[in-house]
Amino acid sequence: QVQLVESAGGLVQPGGSLRLSCAAAGSIFSQYDMGWFRQAPGLQRELVAAITSGGSTNYADSVKGRFTISRDNAKNTVYLQMNSLKPEDTAVYYCNAARGITKYWGQGTQVTVSS
């Protein structure tokens, strides 16, 4: 069992930056692949960025060059650094932990990009 707790999102102006964090508890964090997903109103949840237990990363085309995912296994935490934010990045962001067919989700945090 893994419990995931995301940091608070917030309201950011276009072009601004925000860092999300997700703290994990309850299992061996380093063995899990971690990801950030987002869901905007009326749309399906989509993968934003992922980092494997070995440190390999991948990103949605829409965020490449702007977002960076990283993990600190000593702190059981995964981060999403978001730069050059756009209004279309507005969504609820969810942290995900996966190992095999087992997946866990955080509660979600709202990110709003607006002037």
N, C-alpha and C positions, 0 to 999 in steps of 0.2 A: 504494500500500500504506500502511495506517495501523496503527500499533501503539497499543493502548490499555492503560493500566495504572491499575487502580483502587487507591485507598487502602484500608487495612485497615478492616473494619467493626468489629463488636464486640458486646458484651453491654450492653444498656441497660435501665434500669428503665422500666416504664410511666410515661408522662408526661415522659420525658427527651428529650434532643436528641442528634443526631449529624449530622456533616457528612461526606459522602463526596466525594471528588474523583477525577477521571479525567484523567490526563495523556496527551496524544496526541503521537505522533511519526511522522514519515515522509511527511507530505503537508501540504497547505495547510489547516490546521485551520479557518480562518475560512470556508471554502467548504462545510463539512459541516454538515448538520443533526445535532444530538446528542440522545441520549435516555438515560434510565435505565429499565431494565426490572427486573422481579423474578420469581422463581420460588420458590414454596413447595413443600414435599414433596407429591407427588401432584397438583399443579396445573400448568396451563399457564403458560408465561412470559407476563407481561402488562406493558403499558406503564404506567409510573408517571408520568413527566414527560418532556417534550420541549421543545427550543428550536431554532428554525430558525437558519440562517446569518444571517438578518436580525434575530434577537432575539425573534421571537414565541414565546410559550410556550403549552403546553396540559398539562393534568393529568388523571389518572384521578379520577373523582368521589370515590373513597375517600380521596384524599390532599389534595384541594382545601382550602386554608386552613391546612394543616399543613406541607406540603412546598413548597420553592422551588428551582427550577432556575435556574442562572445560568452564564454562560460568561465567560472572560477570554481573548480571542483573543491578547493579548500573551504570555500564559503557556501557550497551547495547552491549556487546562484547562477542564473543565466540572465544576460542583459540584451537589450535591443536599443542601440543608439540610433536615433532617427534625426537626420539632418535635412535641411532644405525641404521642410514639410510643405505639403500641398493640401488644399481643401479636400481633394479626393482621398487623402489618407485618413480622413475622419471615419472612425469605426470604433467598435469595441474590440480590444486586443486581448487575446487569450494565450496563456502559456500552456504548453503541452509537453508531457514527458512520455516517451515510448520505449518499450523494450519488448521485442517480439510482437505478439498480437495484443499486448497489454498497453493501454493508453490511459493517461490521467490528464485532467484539465484543471486549470485555475478558474477562478470565479469571473474573470474578465475585468477589464478596466477601460473606461471611456477616454478616447483621445479625440479632441475636436480641434480642427485647424480652421480658423476663421479670423477675419479682421474685425 
